[in-house]
Amino acid sequence: MKAKLEEILHQSSRLMAKKAYHGTSMRDLACQTGHSVSGLYNYFKNKEELLYLINYNGFSAITDTLNRTLETMHGPQERLYALIYNHIHYFMAHRDEMKVMMMGTQEMALEKSRVIREIKDKYTQTSQEIVREIYQAETGAAPDKKEISRKTFLLFGMMNWIFGWYSPKEHGDTEALINDVYTTFLHGLSGEKTSFPACAGLFKK
């Protein structure tokens, strides 16, 4: 039952990633998954619950895997690399699911949306702690909460937008991508080596 549900979620994600939530009907999902419409109701009550399950399984998996991985990591550099590696590797293995997960939870009932938000918040908190650790290790300074929040979401932005442009054939393998994200974020983290152009002052007026 669990294996069948996971395959249904995977196939449904593939279709929703192409047609979006509102563009996907239950009949479309039945055709995509090889089940009858009534057969799909054995696995979820409606399309809203399907969206919830895709989000719940995805965010739970990426969070649980990160937490297990961090138990074997030593030092802020390893923890940062583990975060980036885990995030991007999950993304590469579940690109369709990630696209659906980034559609948001607006279509879900408040209770289901709250559950997903709690999982995402835990993942964000873990990521922020990693960013705080690496920041302090690299700069010797203690950043404030707003700065850590900005830097963490900038890192998420780098990793999440990969689906909009990345192609292994055009841009190299996954390991090279992970290494680029790691070095780009780490070397730009403190901002101490950055010399801004003269025109930067013009934009502040």
C-alpha positions in Angstrom: 0.0 0.0 0.0 2.8 2.4 1.0 4.8 1.7 -2.2 1.7 2.2 -4.4 0.9 5.5 -2.7 4.5 6.7 -3.2 4.3 5.8 -6.9 0.9 7.6 -7.2 2.4 10.7 -5.5 5.4 10.6 -7.8 3.3 10.3 -11.0 0.8 12.9 -9.7 3.7 15.3 -9.0 5.0 14.8 -12.5 1.6 15.8 -13.9 1.1 18.8 -11.5 4.6 20.1 -12.2 3.5 20.4 -15.9 -0.1 21.5 -15.6 -0.1 23.2 -12.1 -2.7 22.4 -9.4 -5.8 24.0 -11.0 -4.9 22.6 -14.4 -4.9 19.0 -13.2 -8.2 17.2 -12.9 -8.8 13.9 -11.1 -9.5 12.3 -14.4 -6.0 13.5 -15.6 -4.5 12.0 -12.4 -6.2 8.7 -13.0 -4.9 8.6 -16.6 -1.4 9.5 -15.4 -1.2 7.0 -12.6 -3.0 4.1 -14.4 -5.8 4.0 -11.8 -9.5 4.7 -12.0 -10.8 7.9 -10.4 -12.6 5.8 -7.8 -9.4 3.8 -7.3 -7.5 6.9 -6.5 -10.0 7.7 -3.7 -8.6 4.6 -1.8 -5.4 6.6 -1.4 -6.6 10.2 -0.8 -10.0 11.8 -0.4 -9.6 14.6 -3.0 -7.1 16.7 -4.9 -6.4 18.9 -1.9 -5.4 15.9 0.2 -3.1 14.8 -2.7 -1.4 18.1 -2.6 -1.0 17.8 1.1 0.5 14.4 0.9 3.0 15.5 -1.7 4.1 18.3 0.5 4.1 16.3 3.8 6.1 13.4 2.4 8.6 15.7 0.6 9.3 18.2 3.5 9.3 15.3 6.0 11.8 13.4 3.9 14.2 16.3 3.3 14.1 17.3 7.0 14.5 13.8 8.4 17.4 13.0 6.1 19.2 16.3 7.0 18.8 15.6 10.7 20.2 12.1 10.4 23.1 13.3 8.3 24.0 16.1 10.7 24.5 13.6 13.5 27.7 12.4 11.7 29.0 15.8 10.7 31.7 17.7 12.7 32.2 21.4 12.5 30.3 24.2 10.8 31.8 23.7 7.3 30.7 20.0 7.3 27.3 21.0 8.5 26.9 23.6 5.8 28.0 21.3 3.1 25.7 18.6 4.4 22.7 21.1 4.3 23.5 22.0 0.7 24.2 18.5 -0.4 21.1 17.1 1.1 18.9 19.9 -0.3 20.2 19.7 -3.8 20.4 15.9 -4.0 16.8 15.6 -2.8 15.9 18.2 -5.4 17.6 16.3 -8.2 15.9 13.0 -7.3 12.5 14.6 -6.9 12.4 17.6 -9.3 8.7 17.2 -10.0 7.8 17.0 -6.3 9.9 20.0 -5.5 8.1 22.1 -8.2 4.8 21.1 -6.6 6.1 21.8 -3.1 7.1 25.3 -4.2 3.6 26.1 -5.4 2.7 26.8 -1.8 -0.2 25.6 0.5 -2.9 28.2 -0.4 -5.1 25.4 -1.8 -5.1 23.5 1.5 -7.4 23.8 4.5 -5.9 25.8 7.4 -5.2 22.7 9.5 -3.2 20.9 6.7 -1.4 24.1 5.8 -0.4 24.6 9.4 1.2 21.1 9.6 3.3 21.8 6.5 4.3 25.1 7.9 5.5 23.5 11.1 7.7 21.1 9.2 9.1 23.8 7.0 9.8 26.0 10.0 11.8 23.2 11.7 13.8 22.8 8.5 14.4 26.6 8.3 15.4 26.8 12.0 17.9 24.0 11.5 19.3 25.8 8.4 19.5 29.1 10.2 21.5 27.5 13.1 23.9 26.1 10.5 24.3 29.5 8.8 24.8 31.1 12.2 27.5 28.6 13.1 29.4 29.1 9.8 29.1 32.9 10.0 30.6 33.0 13.4 33.3 30.5 12.4 34.3 32.5 9.3 34.0 36.1 10.8 34.3 35.7 14.5 31.2 37.9 14.8 27.8 37.2 16.3 25.2 38.1 13.6 21.7 39.3 14.6 18.5 37.4 13.9 17.5 39.5 10.9 20.9 39.0 9.2 20.9 35.2 9.7 17.3 35.1 8.3 18.4 37.1 5.2 21.4 34.9 4.6 19.5 31.7 5.1 16.8 32.6 2.6 19.4 33.8 0.1 20.9 30.3 0.3 17.4 28.8 -0.1 16.9 31.0 -3.1 20.1 29.7 -4.8 19.2 26.1 -4.2 15.4 26.3 -4.9 15.7 28.2 -8.2 17.8 25.5 -9.7 14.7 24.0 -11.3 14.3 27.1 -13.4 17.6 26.8 -15.2 19.7 23.7 -14.3 20.5 21.1 -16.9 23.2 18.5 -16.3 24.1 18.4 -20.0 24.6 22.2 -20.1 25.9 23.0 -16.7 27.8 19.9 -15.4 27.0 17.2 -12.9 25.3 17.5 -9.5 28.5 17.4 -7.5 29.9 20.5 -9.4 26.6 22.3 -8.7 26.7 21.5 -5.0 30.3 22.7 -4.8 29.5 25.9 -6.6 26.6 26.7 -4.3 28.8 25.9 -1.3 31.7 28.1 -2.4 29.5 30.9 -3.7 27.6 31.2 -0.4 30.6 30.6 1.9 32.9 33.1 0.2 30.2 35.8 0.0 28.9 35.2 3.5 30.8 37.8 5.5 31.0 40.5 2.8 34.4 41.6 4.1 36.1 41.0 0.8 33.5 42.8 -1.2 34.3 46.2 -2.8 31.1 47.8 -4.0 31.2 50.1 -7.1 30.9 53.8 -6.7 27.4 53.7 -8.2 26.2 51.7 -5.2 25.8 54.9 -3.3 23.5 56.3 -5.9 20.9 53.6 -5.2 20.7 54.5 -1.6 19.5 58.0 -2.2 
